């Protein structure tokens, strides 16, 4: 059986799609919600969110930290925000590689918004090699299972923040 290459989860948040899109698409704030991401730096500071916008994400898992280079692939206010991770390494030295795509959708739902976060594994590795790497990198899990947990935590924390501080 092949590996799972995409996972997603959803939550209803008592906030408008526009406010939630604004929160999520401000990638400098992602570290407020994500258990692994610590925020981002835009390649062009003060740039408006748009398809093609480039940013570097700062990430930490346990004692390991790394930087990812990302490019926005969807920027539809109040509806969808997505980006592709296409390089990994340190802030000064990155290895170009197909890594993952992250996607967030926002749909009005019962006086709030249904927010869906999805992760797709873009690595084109043989399944056995990916499973071996995943086990080492996650401490004994597949990336799909690991990211499913990260998505749940991110959505739970985003919901708490959005419902208590009106998204800033």
N, C-alpha and C positions, 0 to 999 in steps of 0.2 A: 504494500500500500504506500502511495506517495505521501510526502509530507504536506501538512496543512500550510498554505501560503497566504491565507487571508483570514483575519478575525475582526469582529466588530462588536460593539455593545452600544446601548442607547439608554438615555435617561430623560425624563421630562423635568424641565426646570421652569420655575415660575418667573420667567423673564421673557422679553421679546426676542425674536430671532435677530434683530438688528444689534441689540446690546450684546448678545452672546457671540455673534459673529465678530463684533468689535473686540471683545475680550480675547477670543481664540486667535484671531488674525494678527493681534499684537504679539508677535512671537517673542518679544523681549519679556513678556509676562508669563510665558508658558511654564517657567520654573515655579510659579506660585501654585500650580496644580499637579504637575507631573511628578511621579516618584523618582524619575531618572534624569529628566532635563532640568538644567539650572538656569535657563534663559537663553537669549540669543543676542547676537550683535548683527545689525544690518550692514551689508557691504557698503551701502550709501546711507549714512545716518539721516534721519528725518524723511526718508522716502515714504511715499504713500504705498499702501499695500496694492500690489498689482501682479498679474501673471508675469513671470520672468524675474521678479524681485529675488535677490540672492541674500542669504543670511547664513551665519555660522552658529550652530547650536552647541552649547556647552552641556556635557552629560557626565554623570557619575553613577557608577554601580559598585557598591562596596568601596574598596580602596582604589578602584581604577577610574580614571577620568579620561575623556577624549572629546574631540571636537568633530562635528559633522558639517559639511557644506551642503546647503539645501537651496532649492529653487522652487518658488511658488508656481503651481501648475493650474490652480483654480482660485479665483478671487471674485466671488459673486456675493456682494453684501447681503446679509440676512438669509442666504441660501446655502452657500458652499465655500469652504476654504480647504485647499490641499497643497501639499508640497512633496517634492521628491528629494530623498537623501542620496547624494551621488558622490560623496567623498568622505573619508574618515581619517583621523589621525590627531595631530596636535595643531594648535593654532598656527604654527609656522610651517608645518609639513603634513600634507594630506595625501592619501592614496586614492586616486579616482577609482570608483567602483559602483556598480549597481547595488544598492543596499535595501532601500524600502521606500514606500509611498505611504503618507499619512493623509487621511481625508476626514473632514468634519462636515456634516450636513445639518441644517436647521429647518425644522418644519413646525408651523403653528399646530398646537395640539392642546385642546381643552383649557384654554386660557393661559397656556404657557408655550414652551417650545420643546419639541422632541429633538434632542441633540444626539447624533450618532457619530461615534469616532471609529474609524477603521484603519487597520494596518495591513499592508500587503508586502510580503517578502519579495523583493525584486532580484535577489541573488539567483543566478542561473547555475547553481551547483548541483552536483549529483546528490541525491537524497542522503546517502550514507555519510558523505563528507559534511553535509549541512547538519545532520543529526549529531555527529561527533563534535563539530565546532560549537553547536548550540549547547550541548551538555556542558562543555567547559566554560563557555561564556556566561551561562545563566546559573551555574551551580546545580545542574542536574535536570534541566527541563528543555523542551523544545522552545524555539523563539515564539511560536504561535501561542503556546500555553503561557509563557512568560509575558508576552504582550497583552494577552487577554486580561491578566491580572493588573498590569499597568494601566490599561484602558479603564477598567472598573474603578481603580483608585483615582485616576485623573478625572473621570466624569463625576464621581462622588465629591471630590474637592472643588471642582468647578461649580457644581450645583450649590454647595455651601457658600462659596464666595459670591456667586451671582445673586443668591437669594438674601444675602445679608448686607452687601455693600453696593448694590445697584450697578455693579460693573465698573465703578469709578466714574 
